[in-house]
């Protein structure tokens, strides 16, 4: 098979409709994507001798919440003030302005793909979903880096620049800081893994179909 024939076969495969089971699974994957709006994406907690019960904040797709009726957020910001860290509040987390719209767009694209999409639309969905999730996580890492590297040099307590814990546990002064994904992130992961799995299923099935088609042609030659 020549390169031209291979490309023509691949382009024809991209225009093939999705399997019925794949359409049903895609429609179901919108459910965990919708659940991301009801559960926190991430939780950051702090424990120290003076706070044996700990303080924590939770990041949702659209808001910032904390323990003890949000009192923990105010307490954390008061502590951060002493080391010269900028306040962590909803206004500072500007990514929460666009993230709900991005997830909503993914839901609409998924439903469209499930209803009238082909393999080409499925590949596009994987690319867009991968970009949104990767960019959002990269921005989260950048925000943590920014907060830890924008300390006021005139603060009462001076610490060297640092990056707070992203995943896992890290000691900052006398605080043990832990940072872990929560239910919202797991819901996004289920959606992304599901979409990638369906795409791989179609790619493998298409490869097998192309091989079966090519064998009689090769035998005739």
Backbone as JSON Lines, residues from 0, in Angstrom:
{"i":0,"aa":"X","n":[0.85,-1.2,0.0],"ca":[0.0,0.0,0.0],"c":[0.88,1.24,0.0]}
{"i":1,"aa":"X","n":[0.61,2.15,-0.95],"ca":[1.41,3.37,-1.05],"c":[1.04,4.36,0.05]}
{"i":2,"aa":"X","n":[1.89,5.4,0.19],"ca":[1.62,6.42,1.2],"c":[0.3,7.12,0.91]}
{"i":3,"aa":"X","n":[0.04,7.39,-0.37],"ca":[-1.22,8.06,-0.73],"c":[-2.42,7.19,-0.34]}
{"i":4,"aa":"X","n":[-2.32,5.9,-0.59],"ca":[-3.41,5.01,-0.23],"c":[-3.59,4.92,1.28]}
{"i":5,"aa":"X","n":[-2.47,4.92,1.99],"ca":[-2.55,4.85,3.46],"c":[-3.24,6.09,4.03]}
{"i":6,"aa":"X","n":[-2.87,7.27,3.5],"ca":[-3.5,8.5,3.96],"c":[-4.98,8.53,3.61]}
{"i":7,"aa":"X","n":[-5.31,8.09,2.41],"ca":[-6.71,8.07,2.0],"c":[-7.52,7.14,2.9]}
{"i":8,"aa":"X","n":[-6.92,5.99,3.24],"ca":[-7.6,5.05,4.13],"c":[-7.79,5.64,5.52]}
{"i":9,"aa":"X","n":[-6.77,6.36,6.0],"ca":[-6.85,6.96,7.33],"c":[-7.91,8.05,7.37]}
{"i":10,"aa":"X","n":[-7.95,8.9,6.34],"ca":[-8.94,9.98,6.29],"c":[-10.35,9.41,6.2]}
{"i":11,"aa":"X","n":[-10.49,8.32,5.45],"ca":[-11.79,7.67,5.36],"c":[-12.2,7.1,6.72]}
{"i":12,"aa":"X","n":[-11.22,6.58,7.46],"ca":[-11.51,6.05,8.8],"c":[-11.97,7.16,9.73]}
{"i":13,"aa":"X","n":[-11.36,8.34,9.64],"ca":[-11.75,9.45,10.5],"c":[-13.2,9.86,10.28]}
{"i":14,"aa":"X","n":[-13.71,9.63,9.08],"ca":[-15.09,10.01,8.77],"c":[-16.1,8.91,9.1]}
{"i":15,"aa":"X","n":[-15.63,7.81,9.66],"ca":[-16.55,6.74,10.02],"c":[-17.38,7.14,11.25]}
{"i":16,"aa":"X","n":[-18.65,6.76,11.27],"ca":[-19.47,7.07,12.46],"c":[-19.01,6.26,13.66]}
{"i":17,"aa":"X","n":[-19.32,6.75,14.84],"ca":[-18.95,6.05,16.06],"c":[-19.85,4.85,16.28]}
{"i":18,"aa":"X","n":[-19.33,3.87,17.01],"ca":[-20.15,2.73,17.4],"c":[-21.26,3.19,18.34]}
{"i":19,"aa":"X","n":[-22.38,2.48,18.3],"ca":[-23.51,2.85,19.15],"c":[-23.12,2.79,20.63]}
{"i":20,"aa":"X","n":[-22.38,1.75,21.02],"ca":[-21.97,1.65,22.42],"c":[-21.08,2.81,22.82]}
{"i":21,"aa":"X","n":[-20.22,3.26,21.89],"ca":[-19.35,4.4,22.18],"c":[-20.18,5.66,22.39]}
{"i":22,"aa":"X","n":[-21.24,5.83,21.61],"ca":[-22.1,7.0,21.77],"c":[-22.78,7.0,23.14]}
{"i":23,"aa":"X","n":[-23.24,5.82,23.56],"ca":[-23.9,5.72,24.86],"c":[-22.92,6.02,25.99]}
{"i":24,"aa":"X","n":[-21.7,5.49,25.87],"ca":[-20.69,5.73,26.91],"c":[-20.32,7.2,26.96]}
{"i":25,"aa":"X","n":[-20.19,7.83,25.81],"ca":[-19.87,9.26,25.77],"c":[-20.96,10.08,26.48]}
{"i":26,"aa":"X","n":[-22.21,9.73,26.22],"ca":[-23.29,10.45,26.88],"c":[-23.23,10.26,28.39]}
{"i":27,"aa":"X","n":[-22.88,9.07,28.84],"ca":[-22.78,8.81,30.28],"c":[-21.6,9.53,30.91]}
{"i":28,"aa":"X","n":[-20.54,9.76,30.12],"ca":[-19.36,10.44,30.67],"c":[-19.61,11.9,30.99]}
{"i":29,"aa":"X","n":[-20.71,12.44,30.49],"ca":[-21.06,13.82,30.84],"c":[-21.45,13.9,32.32]}
{"i":30,"aa":"X","n":[-21.92,12.79,32.88],"ca":[-22.34,12.79,34.29],"c":[-21.18,13.12,35.23]}
{"i":31,"aa":"X","n":[-20.04,12.38,35.19],"ca":[-18.94,12.77,36.08],"c":[-18.41,14.17,35.79]}
{"i":32,"aa":"X","n":[-18.51,14.6,34.53],"ca":[-18.07,15.96,34.21],"c":[-18.97,16.98,34.92]}
{"i":33,"aa":"X","n":[-20.26,16.71,34.96],"ca":[-21.17,17.6,35.65],"c":[-20.97,17.59,37.16]}
{"i":34,"aa":"X","n":[-20.56,16.43,37.68],"ca":[-20.35,16.31,39.12],"c":[-19.15,17.12,39.62]}
{"i":35,"aa":"X","n":[-18.3,17.54,38.7],"ca":[-17.15,18.35,39.13],"c":[-17.59,19.68,39.75]}
{"i":36,"aa":"X","n":[-18.81,20.12,39.44],"ca":[-19.29,21.38,39.99],"c":[-19.81,21.22,41.42]}
{"i":37,"aa":"X","n":[-19.94,19.98,41.87],"ca":[-20.51,19.74,43.2],"c":[-19.46,19.3,44.22]}
{"i":38,"aa":"X","n":[-18.26,18.99,43.78],"ca":[-17.22,18.49,44.68],"c":[-15.95,19.31,44.51]}
{"i":39,"aa":"X","n":[-15.15,19.43,45.57],"ca":[-13.9,20.19,45.45],"c":[-12.91,19.51,44.51]}
{"i":40,"aa":"X","n":[-12.14,20.32,43.81],"ca":[-11.08,19.8,42.94],"c":[-9.83,19.45,43.75]}
{"i":41,"aa":"X","n":[-9.53,20.28,44.76],"ca":[-8.28,20.12,45.49],"c":[-8.49,20.54,46.95]}
{"i":42,"aa":"X","n":[-7.72,19.93,47.84],"ca":[-7.75,20.31,49.25],"c":[-6.33,20.54,49.75]}
{"i":43,"aa":"X","n":[-6.11,21.66,50.4],"ca":[-4.82,21.99,50.99],"c":[-5.04,22.16,52.49]}
{"i":44,"aa":"X","n":[-4.33,21.39,53.28],"ca":[-4.49,21.44,54.73],"c":[-3.16,21.73,55.39]}
{"i":45,"aa":"X","n":[-3.24,22.32,56.59],"ca":[-2.05,22.72,57.35],"c":[-2.23,22.29,58.8]}
{"i":46,"aa":"X","n":[-1.17,21.69,59.35],"ca":[-1.19,21.25,60.75],"c":[0.09,21.75,61.4]}
{"i":47,"aa":"X","n":[-0.05,22.29,62.62],"ca":[1.08,22.79,63.4],"c":[0.77,22.57,64.87]}
{"i":48,"aa":"X","n":[1.78,22.67,65.75],"ca":[1.52,22.49,67.19],"c":[0.43,23.41,67.72]}
{"i":49,"aa":"X","n":[0.39,24.65,67.22],"ca":[-0.63,25.58,67.69],"c":[-1.99,25.35,67.02]}
{"i":50,"aa":"X","n":[-2.02,24.51,65.99],"ca":[-3.27,24.15,65.31],"c":[-3.35,22.63,65.2]}
{"i":51,"aa":"X","n":[-3.53,21.94,66.31],"ca":[-3.51,20.46,66.28],"c":[-4.65,19.88,65.44]}
{"i":52,"aa":"X","n":[-5.78,20.59,65.35],"ca":[-6.9,20.11,64.54],"c":[-6.76,20.49,63.07]}
{"i":53,"aa":"X","n":[-5.78,21.33,62.78],"ca":[-5.49,21.69,61.4],"c":[-6.39,22.76,60.82]}
{"i":54,"aa":"X","n":[-5.92,23.34,59.73],"ca":[-6.67,24.29,58.93],"c":[-6.7,23.76,57.5]}
{"i":55,"aa":"X","n":[-7.76,24.06,56.78],"ca":[-7.77,23.59,55.39],"c":[-8.61,24.51,54.52]}
{"i":56,"aa":"X","n":[-8.3,24.46,53.23],"ca":[-9.1,25.15,52.23],"c":[-9.34,24.18,51.07]}
{"i":57,"aa":"X","n":[-10.48,24.34,50.43],"ca":[-10.84,23.5,49.29],"c":[-11.13,24.37,48.08]}
{"i":58,"aa":"X","n":[-10.59,23.93,46.94],"ca":[-10.75,24.68,45.69],"c":[-11.79,23.96,44.84]}
{"i":59,"aa":"X","n":[-12.87,24.65,44.52],"ca":[-13.9,24.13,43.63],"c":[-13.69,24.71,42.23]}
{"i":60,"aa":"X","n":[-14.53,24.3,41.3],"ca":[-14.41,24.83,39.94],"c":[-14.73,26.31,39.88]}
{"i":61,"aa":"X","n":[-15.51,26.8,40.85],"ca":[-16.0,28.18,40.76],"c":[-15.83,28.97,42.05]}
{"i":62,"aa":"X","n":[-15.3,28.36,43.09],"ca":[-15.18,29.08,44.36],"c":[-14.07,28.49,45.22]}
{"i":63,"aa":"X","n":[-13.75,29.23,46.27],"ca":[-12.79,28.79,47.28],"c":[-13.53,28.64,48.6]}
{"i":64,"aa":"X","n":[-13.39,27.5,49.23],"ca":[-14.08,27.24,50.48],"c":[-13.08,26.79,51.53]}
{"i":65,"aa":"X","n":[-13.5,26.83,52.8],"ca":[-12.6,26.42,53.88],"c":[-13.36,25.86,55.05]}
{"i":66,"aa":"X","n":[-12.62,25.28,55.97],"ca":[-13.22,24.68,57.14],"c":[-13.78,25.69,58.11]}
{"i":67,"aa":"X","n":[-14.65,25.21,59.0],"ca":[-15.25,26.04,60.04],"c":[-15.93,27.27,59.44]}
{"i":68,"aa":"X","n":[-16.82,27.02,58.44],"ca":[-17.56,28.11,57.8],"c":[-16.64,29.17,57.22]}
{"i":69,"aa":"X","n":[-15.61,28.72,56.52],"ca":[-14.65,29.58,55.83],"c":[-13.72,30.33,56.78]}
{"i":70,"aa":"X","n":[-13.84,30.08,58.07],"ca":[-12.95,30.76,59.01],"c":[-11.5,30.34,58.8]}
{"i":71,"aa":"X","n":[-11.29,29.1,58.35],"ca":[-9.93,28.63,58.13],"c":[-9.21,29.45,57.08]}
{"i":72,"aa":"X","n":[-9.93,29.91,56.06],"ca":[-9.3,30.71,55.02],"c":[-8.79,32.03,55.59]}
{"i":73,"aa":"X","n":[-9.6,32.67,56.42],"ca":[-9.16,33.91,57.06],"c":[-7.96,33.66,57.97]}
{"i":74,"aa":"X","n":[-7.97,32.53,58.69],"ca":[-6.85,32.21,59.58],"c":[-5.58,31.93,58.77]}
{"i":75,"aa":"X","n":[-5.72,31.23,57.67],"ca":[-4.56,30.93,56.83],"c":[-3.98,32.22,56.25]}
{"i":76,"aa":"X","n":[-4.84,33.13,55.82],"ca":[-4.35,34.4,55.27],"c":[-3.69,35.27,56.33]}
{"i":77,"aa":"X","n":[-4.18,35.21,57.56],"ca":[-3.53,35.93,58.64],"c":[-2.13,35.38,58.9]}
{"i":78,"aa":"X","n":[-2.0,34.06,58.87],"ca":[-0.69,33.45,59.05],"c":[0.23,33.79,57.88]}
{"i":79,"aa":"X","n":[-0.32,33.74,56.67],"ca":[0.48,34.07,55.49],"c":[0.95,35.52,55.5]}
{"i":80,"aa":"X","n":[0.17,36.38,56.13],"ca":[0.55,37.8,56.22],"c":[1.9,37.96,56.93]}
{"i":81,"aa":"X","n":[2.14,37.13,57.93],"ca":[3.39,37.26,58.7],"c":[4.62,36.85,57.88]}
{"i":82,"aa":"X","n":[4.42,36.02,56.86],"ca":[5.56,35.64,56.01],"c":[5.56,36.43,54.71]}
{"i":83,"aa":"X","n":[4.61,37.38,54.57],"ca":[4.59,38.25,53.4],"c":[3.94,37.65,52.18]}
{"i":84,"aa":"X","n":[3.11,36.62,52.35],"ca":[2.44,36.01,51.2],"c":[1.16,36.77,50.89]}
{"i":85,"aa":"X","n":[0.86,36.9,49.62],"ca":[-0.35,37.58,49.2],"c":[-1.58,36.79,49.67]}
{"i":86,"aa":"X","n":[-2.7,37.48,49.91],"ca":[-3.91,36.78,50.35],"c":[-4.39,35.77,49.31]}
{"i":87,"aa":"X","n":[-4.82,34.63,49.79],"ca":[-5.4,33.6,48.93],"c":[-6.92,33.73,49.04]}
{"i":88,"aa":"X","n":[-7.54,34.27,48.02],"ca":[-8.98,34.42,48.02],"c":[-9.51,34.19,46.61]}
{"i":89,"aa":"X","n":[-10.82,34.32,46.49],"ca":[-11.46,34.06,45.18],"c":[-10.93,35.01,44.12]}
{"i":90,"aa":"X","n":[-10.7,36.25,44.48],"ca":[-10.22,37.23,43.5],"c":[-8.84,36.87,42.97]}
{"i":91,"aa":"X","n":[-8.02,36.23,43.81],"ca":[-6.67,35.88,43.38],"c":[-6.66,34.65,42.47]}
{"i":92,"aa":"X","n":[-7.68,33.83,42.57],"ca":[-7.75,32.61,41.76],"c":[-8.56,32.89,40.5]}
{"i":93,"aa":"X","n":[-7.96,33.64,39.6],"ca":[-8.68,34.08,38.4],"c":[-9.03,32.93,37.46]}
{"i":94,"aa":"X","n":[-8.34,31.81,37.57],"ca":[-8.65,30.68,36.7],"c":[-10.04,30.12,36.96]}
{"i":95,"aa":"X","n":[-10.58,30.37,38.14],"ca":[-11.93,29.92,38.44],"c":[-12.98,30.71,37.67]}
{"i":96,"aa":"X","n":[-12.55,31.79,36.98],"ca":[-13.48,32.56,36.15],"c":[-13.79,31.81,34.85]}
{"i":97,"aa":"X","n":[-12.78,31.14,34.27],"ca":[-12.99,30.49,32.98],"c":[-13.19,28.97,33.08]}
{"i":98,"aa":"X","n":[-12.78,28.36,34.17],"ca":[-12.83,26.91,34.28],"c":[-14.25,26.35,34.15]}
{"i":99,"aa":"X","n":[-15.27,26.93,34.81],"ca":[-16.62,26.39,34.63],"c":[-17.09,26.43,33.18]}
{"i":100,"aa":"X","n":[-16.74,27.5,32.46],"ca":[-17.14,27.61,31.06],"c":[-16.42,26.56,30.21]}
{"i":101,"aa":"X","n":[-15.15,26.31,30.51],"ca":[-14.39,25.3,29.77],"c":[-14.99,23.91,29.98]}
{"i":102,"aa":"X","n":[-15.34,23.59,31.22],"ca":[-15.95,22.29,31.5],"c":[-17.33,22.18,30.86]}
{"i":103,"aa":"X","n":[-18.08,23.28,30.88],"ca":[-19.37,23.27,30.21],"c":[-19.24,23.06,28.71]}
{"i":104,"aa":"X","n":[-18.22,23.68,28.11],"ca":[-17.95,23.48,26.68],"c":[-17.59,22.03,26.4]}
{"i":105,"aa":"X","n":[-16.79,21.42,27.25],"ca":[-16.44,20.01,27.07],"c":[-17.69,19.14,27.12]}
{"i":106,"aa":"X","n":[-18.6,19.46,28.04],"ca":[-19.84,18.69,28.14],"c":[-20.66,18.8,26.85]}
{"i":107,"aa":"X","n":[-20.77,20.03,26.3],"ca":[-21.52,20.22,25.07],"c":[-20.86,19.5,23.89]}
{"i":108,"aa":"X","n":[-19.53,19.58,23.79],"ca":[-18.82,18.9,22.71],"c":[-18.98,17.38,22.82]}
{"i":109,"aa":"X","n":[-18.99,16.88,24.06],"ca":[-19.16,15.45,24.26],"c":[-20.55,14.99,23.83]}
{"i":110,"aa":"X","n":[-21.57,15.75,24.2],"ca":[-22.93,15.4,23.81],"c":[-23.1,15.49,22.29]}
{"i":111,"aa":"X","n":[-22.49,16.49,21.68],"ca":[-22.55,16.61,20.23],"c":[-21.87,15.41,19.57]}
{"i":112,"aa":"X","n":[-20.72,15.03,20.1],"ca":[-19.99,13.89,19.55],"c":[-20.82,12.61,19.71]}
{"i":113,"aa":"X","n":[-21.48,12.47,20.85],"ca":[-22.3,11.28,21.09],"c":[-23.49,11.23,20.15]}
{"i":114,"aa":"X","n":[-24.03,12.39,19.77],"ca":[-25.23,12.43,18.95],"c":[-24.94,12.29,17.46]}
{"i":115,"aa":"X","n":[-24.01,13.08,16.95],"ca":[-23.79,13.12,15.5],"c":[-22.32,13.02,15.12]}
{"i":116,"aa":"X","n":[-21.46,12.71,16.07],"ca":[-20.03,12.74,15.8],"c":[-19.5,11.52,15.07]}
{"i":117,"aa":"X","n":[-18.31,11.7,14.51],"ca":[-17.58,10.59,13.9],"c":[-16.23,10.47,14.6]}
{"i":118,"aa":"X","n":[-15.36,9.62,14.06],"ca":[-14.06,9.41,14.7],"c":[-13.26,10.7,14.72]}
{"i":119,"aa":"X","n":[-13.38,11.5,13.68],"ca":[-12.66,12.78,13.63],"c":[-13.08,13.68,14.79]}
{"i":120,"aa":"X","n":[-14.39,13.78,15.03],"ca":[-14.89,14.59,16.14],"c":[-14.42,14.04,17.48]}
{"i":121,"aa":"X","n":[-14.31,12.72,17.58],"ca":[-13.84,12.1,18.82],"c":[-12.38,12.46,19.09]}
{"i":122,"aa":"X","n":[-11.56,12.43,18.05],"ca":[-10.15,12.81,18.2],"c":[-10.05,14.28,18.61]}
{"i":123,"aa":"X","n":[-10.86,15.12,17.99],"ca":[-10.87,16.54,18.37],"c":[-11.26,16.7,19.83]}
{"i":124,"aa":"X","n":[-12.23,15.93,20.3],"ca":[-12.66,16.01,21.69],"c":[-11.53,15.64,22.64]}
{"i":125,"aa":"X","n":[-10.77,14.6,22.3],"ca":[-9.63,14.2,23.13],"c":[-8.59,15.31,23.19]}
{"i":126,"aa":"X","n":[-8.31,15.94,22.06],"ca":[-7.31,17.01,22.02],"c":[-7.76,18.19,22.88]}
{"i":127,"aa":"X","n":[-9.02,18.61,22.74],"ca":[-9.53,19.75,23.51],"c":[-9.56,19.42,25.0]}
{"i":128,"aa":"X","n":[-10.05,18.21,25.35],"ca":[-10.11,17.81,26.76],"c":[-8.71,17.73,27.37]}
{"i":129,"aa":"X","n":[-7.77,17.17,26.62],"ca":[-6.4,17.08,27.11],"c":[-5.78,18.45,27.32]}
{"i":130,"aa":"X","n":[-6.07,19.37,26.38],"ca":[-5.52,20.73,26.51],"c":[-6.1,21.44,27.72]}
{"i":131,"aa":"X","n":[-7.42,21.38,27.9],"ca":[-8.06,22.08,29.01],"c":[-7.55,21.57,30.34]}
{"i":132,"aa":"X","n":[-7.5,20.25,30.51],"ca":[-7.08,19.68,31.8],"c":[-5.6,19.94,32.06]}
{"i":133,"aa":"X","n":[-4.77,19.82,31.04],"ca":[-3.34,20.07,31.22],"c":[-3.07,21.54,31.53]}
{"i":134,"aa":"X","n":[-3.74,22.43,30.82],"ca":[-3.56,23.86,31.05],"c":[-4.04,24.25,32.44]}
{"i":135,"aa":"X","n":[-5.19,23.7,32.86],"ca":[-5.72,24.04,34.19],"c":[-4.78,23.57,35.29]}
{"i":136,"aa":"X","n":[-4.23,22.36,35.15],"ca":[-3.31,21.86,36.18],"c":[-2.01,22.65,36.18]}
{"i":137,"aa":"X","n":[-1.54,23.01,34.98],"ca":[-0.32,23.82,34.89],"c":[-0.53,25.19,35.54]}
{"i":138,"aa":"X","n":[-1.7,25.77,35.35],"ca":[-2.0,27.05,35.98],"c":[-2.08,26.91,37.5]}
{"i":139,"aa":"X","n":[-2.6,25.79,37.98],"ca":[-2.65,25.55,39.42],"c":[-1.24,25.49,40.0]}
{"i":140,"aa":"X","n":[-0.33,24.79,39.32],"ca":[1.05,24.72,39.77],"c":[1.69,26.11,39.75]}
{"i":141,"aa":"X","n":[1.41,26.86,38.68],"ca":[1.97,28.21,38.59],"c":[1.47,29.1,39.73]}
{"i":142,"aa":"X","n":[0.18,29.01,40.05],"ca":[-0.37,29.83,41.13],"c":[0.32,29.51,42.46]}
{"i":143,"aa":"X","n":[0.52,28.23,42.73],"ca":[1.21,27.86,43.97],"c":[2.64,28.42,43.96]}
{"i":144,"aa":"X","n":[3.3,28.28,42.82],"ca":[4.66,28.83,42.71],"c":[4.64,30.35,42.92]}
{"i":145,"aa":"X","n":[3.67,31.02,42.34],"ca":[3.59,32.49,42.42],"c":[3.38,32.93,43.87]}
{"i":146,"aa":"X","n":[2.49,32.27,44.59],"ca":[2.24,32.66,45.98],"c":[3.5,32.49,46.83]}
{"i":147,"aa":"X","n":[4.26,31.43,46.57],"ca":[5.45,31.17,47.37],"c":[6.67,31.94,46.94]}
{"i":148,"aa":"X","n":[6.63,32.55,45.74],"ca":[7.78,33.31,45.25],"c":[7.49,34.81,45.15]}
{"i":149,"aa":"X","n":[6.39,35.26,45.74],"ca":[6.07,36.69,45.74],"c":[5.95,37.2,47.17]}
{"i":150,"aa":"X","n":[6.85,36.75,48.02],"ca":[6.81,37.13,49.43],"c":[7.32,38.56,49.62]}
{"i":151,"aa":"X","n":[6.69,39.25,50.53],"ca":[7.09,40.62,50.85],"c":[8.41,40.59,51.62]}
{"i":152,"aa":"X","n":[9.46,41.21,51.1],"ca":[10.75,41.19,51.8],"c":[10.72,41.92,53.14]}
{"i":153,"aa":"X","n":[9.69,42.74,53.38],"ca":[9.58,43.48,54.63],"c":[8.67,42.78,55.64]}
{"i":154,"aa":"X","n":[8.32,41.53,55.37],"ca":[7.42,40.8,56.25],"c":[8.07,40.55,57.61]}
{"i":155,"aa":"X","n":[7.26,40.44,58.67],"ca":[7.82,40.19,60.01],"c":[8.66,38.92,60.08]}
{"i":156,"aa":"X","n":[8.21,37.87,59.38],"ca":[8.96,36.61,59.34],"c":[9.44,36.4,57.91]}
{"i":157,"aa":"X","n":[10.73,36.27,57.75],"ca":[11.29,36.13,56.4],"c":[11.63,34.68,56.13]}
{"i":158,"aa":"X","n":[11.07,34.19,55.05],"ca":[11.34,32.83,54.6],"c":[11.91,32.88,53.19]}
{"i":159,"aa":"X","n":[12.77,31.93,52.85],"ca":[13.21,31.87,51.45],"c":[12.04,31.51,50.55]}
{"i":160,"aa":"X","n":[12.1,31.93,49.31],"ca":[11.03,31.61,48.36],"c":[10.84,30.1,48.28]}
{"i":161,"aa":"X","n":[9.6,29.68,48.16],"ca":[9.31,28.25,48.14],"c":[8.07,28.0,47.29]}
{"i":162,"aa":"X","n":[7.88,26.76,46.92],"ca":[6.66,26.32,46.25],"c":[5.89,25.43,47.2]}
{"i":163,"aa":"X","n":[4.67,25.81,47.57],"ca":[3.89,24.95,48.47],"c":[3.68,23.56,47.88]}
{"i":164,"aa":"X","n":[3.29,22.64,48.73],"ca":[3.07,21.27,48.27],"c":[2.04,21.26,47.15]}
{"i":165,"aa":"X","n":[2.36,20.57,46.06],"ca":[1.42,20.42,44.95],"c":[0.63,19.14,45.13]}
{"i":166,"aa":"X","n":[1.33,18.02,45.27],"ca":[0.72,16.74,45.62],"c":[1.58,16.12,46.71]}
{"i":167,"aa":"X","n":[0.97,15.82,47.84],"ca":[1.72,15.21,48.92],"c":[1.89,16.14,50.1]}
{"i":168,"aa":"X","n":[2.97,15.93,50.84],"ca":[3.2,16.64,52.09],"c":[4.52,17.39,52.04]}
{"i":169,"aa":"X","n":[4.51,18.6,52.63],"ca":[5.71,19.42,52.63],"c":[5.75,20.25,53.9]}
{"i":170,"aa":"X","n":[6.93,20.41,54.46],"ca":[7.1,21.21,55.67],"c":[7.43,22.65,55.3]}
{"i":171,"aa":"X","n":[6.63,23.57,55.8],"ca":[6.87,25.0,55.6],"c":[6.89,25.64,56.98]}
{"i":172,"aa":"X","n":[8.11,26.08,57.4],"ca":[8.3,26.58,58.77],"c":[7.86,25.48,59.73]}
{"i":173,"aa":"X","n":[6.96,25.78,60.65],"ca":[6.52,24.74,61.59],"c":[5.19,24.13,61.18]}
{"i":174,"aa":"X","n":[4.77,24.36,59.93],"ca":[3.51,23.8,59.42],"c":[3.79,22.62,58.5]}
{"i":175,"aa":"X","n":[3.06,21.54,58.72],"ca":[3.06,20.42,57.79],"c":[1.91,20.64,56.82]}
{"i":176,"aa":"X","n":[2.24,20.92,55.57],"ca":[1.24,21.25,54.56],"c":[1.01,20.04,53.66]}
{"i":177,"aa":"X","n":[-0.25,19.69,53.49],"ca":[-0.61,18.58,52.61],"c":[-1.54,19.08,51.52]}
{"i":178,"aa":"X","n":[-1.34,18.56,50.32],"ca":[-2.13,18.97,49.17],"c":[-2.5,17.72,48.37]}
{"i":179,"aa":"X","n":[-3.81,17.52,48.21],"ca":[-4.27,16.3,47.53],"c":[-5.47,16.6,46.63]}
{"i":180,"aa":"X","n":[-5.58,15.88,45.51],"ca":[-6.78,16.02,44.68],"c":[-8.0,15.48,45.41]}
{"i":181,"aa":"X","n":[-9.15,16.03,45.06],"ca":[-10.4,15.62,45.68],"c":[-11.39,15.13,44.62]}
{"i":182,"aa":"X","n":[-12.63,14.95,45.03],"ca":[-13.61,14.3,44.18],"c":[-13.78,14.92,42.81]}
{"i":183,"aa":"X","n":[-13.75,16.26,42.73],"ca":[-13.92,16.92,41.44],"c":[-12.84,16.55,40.45]}
{"i":184,"aa":"X","n":[-11.6,16.47,40.92],"ca":[-10.5,16.08,40.05],"c":[-10.64,14.63,39.6]}
{"i":185,"aa":"X","n":[-11.08,13.76,40.49],"ca":[-11.29,12.35,40.12],"c":[-12.4,12.23,39.08]}
{"i":186,"aa":"X","n":[-13.42,13.07,39.17],"ca":[-14.48,13.06,38.17],"c":[-13.95,13.47,36.8]}
{"i":187,"aa":"X","n":[-13.12,14.5,36.77],"ca":[-12.5,14.92,35.51],"c":[-11.62,13.79,34.96]}
{"i":188,"aa":"X","n":[-10.88,13.11,35.85],"ca":[-10.01,12.01,35.42],"c":[-10.83,10.88,34.81]}
{"i":189,"aa":"X","n":[-11.98,10.55,35.41],"ca":[-12.86,9.51,34.86],"c":[-13.32,9.9,33.47]}
{"i":190,"aa":"X","n":[-13.72,11.15,33.3],"ca":[-14.16,11.63,31.98],"c":[-13.02,11.52,30.97]}
{"i":191,"aa":"X","n":[-11.84,12.02,31.33],"ca":[-10.71,12.05,30.38],"c":[-10.28,10.64,30.02]}
{"i":192,"aa":"X","n":[-10.16,9.77,31.01],"ca":[-9.75,8.38,30.74],"c":[-10.79,7.68,29.86]}
{"i":193,"aa":"X","n":[-12.08,7.97,30.14],"ca":[-13.14,7.36,29.34],"c":[-13.07,7.79,27.88]}
{"i":194,"aa":"X","n":[-12.88,9.08,27.64],"ca":[-12.82,9.59,26.27],"c":[-11.6,9.03,25.54]}
{"i":195,"aa":"X","n":[-10.46,9.0,26.22],"ca":[-9.25,8.44,25.61],"c":[-9.45,6.96,25.31]}
{"i":196,"aa":"X","n":[-10.07,6.24,26.24],"ca":[-10.31,4.81,26.03],"c":[-11.19,4.54,24.82]}
{"i":197,"aa":"X","n":[-12.24,5.34,24.66],"ca":[-13.13,5.17,23.5],"c":[-12.38,5.46,22.21]}
{"i":198,"aa":"X","n":[-11.52,6.48,22.23],"ca":[-10.73,6.81,21.04],"c":[-9.78,5.68,20.68]}
{"i":199,"aa":"X","n":[-9.09,5.14,21.67],"ca":[-8.18,4.02,21.41],"c":[-8.94,2.81,20.89]}
{"i":200,"aa":"X","n":[-10.13,2.58,21.43],"ca":[-10.97,1.47,20.97],"c":[-11.26,1.61,19.46]}
{"i":201,"aa":"X","n":[-11.63,2.81,19.03],"ca":[-11.91,3.02,17.61],"c":[-10.65,2.92,16.75]}
{"i":202,"aa":"X","n":[-9.53,3.41,17.28],"ca":[-8.28,3.34,16.51],"c":[-7.83,1.9,16.32]}
{"i":203,"aa":"X","n":[-7.91,1.11,17.38],"ca":[-7.52,-0.31,17.28],"c":[-8.47,-1.06,16.36]}
{"i":204,"aa":"X","n":[-9.77,-0.82,16.51],"ca":[-10.75,-1.49,15.65],"c":[-10.56,-1.09,14.19]}
{"i":205,"aa":"X","n":[-10.26,0.2,13.96],"ca":[-10.04,0.66,12.6],"c":[-8.78,0.05,11.99]}
{"i":206,"aa":"X","n":[-7.74,-0.11,12.82],"ca":[-6.51,-0.73,12.34],"c":[-6.75,-2.18,11.94]}
{"i":207,"aa":"X","n":[-7.5,-2.88,12.74],"ca":[-7.8,-4.28,12.43],"c":[-8.64,-4.4,11.16]}
{"i":208,"aa":"X","n":[-9.61,-3.5,11.01],"ca":[-10.44,-3.52,9.81],"c":[-9.61,-3.22,8.57]}
{"i":209,"aa":"X","n":[-8.67,-2.26,8.68],"ca":[-7.82,-1.93,7.54],"c":[-6.91,-3.1,7.18]}
{"i":210,"aa":"X","n":[-6.43,-3.81,8.2],"ca":[-5.57,-4.97,7.95],"c":[-6.34,-6.07,7.23]}
{"i":211,"aa":"X","n":[-7.59,-6.31,7.68],"ca":[-8.4,-7.34,7.04],"c":[-8.71,-6.97,5.59]}
{"i":212,"aa":"X","n":[-8.88,-5.68,5.32],"ca":[-9.18,-5.23,3.96],"c":[-7.95,-5.33,3.06]}
{"i":213,"aa":"X","n":[-6.77,-5.05,3.65],"ca":[-5.54,-5.06,2.86],"c":[-5.08,-6.46,2.5]}
{"i":214,"aa":"X","n":[-5.4,-7.46,3.31],"ca":[-4.93,-8.82,3.06],"c":[-5.42,-9.4,1.75]}
{"i":215,"aa":"X","n":[-6.74,-9.3,1.43],"ca":[-7.18,-9.82,0.12],"c":[-6.58,-9.08,-1.05]}
{"i":216,"aa":"X","n":[-6.37,-7.74,-0.88],"ca":[-5.76,-6.96,-1.95],"c":[-4.34,-7.43,-2.2]}
{"i":217,"aa":"X","n":[-3.59,-7.66,-1.11],"ca":[-2.2,-8.12,-1.24],"c":[-2.17,-9.51,-1.88]}
{"i":218,"aa":"X","n":[-3.1,-10.37,-1.54],"ca":[-3.12,-11.73,-2.09],"c":[-3.43,-11.7,-3.57]}
{"i":219,"aa":"X","n":[-4.31,-10.78,-3.98],"ca":[-4.66,-10.68,-5.4],"c":[-3.5,-10.19,-6.24]}
{"i":220,"aa":"X","n":[-2.64,-9.4,-5.64],"ca":[-1.47,-8.89,-6.36],"c":[-0.42,-9.97,-6.49]}
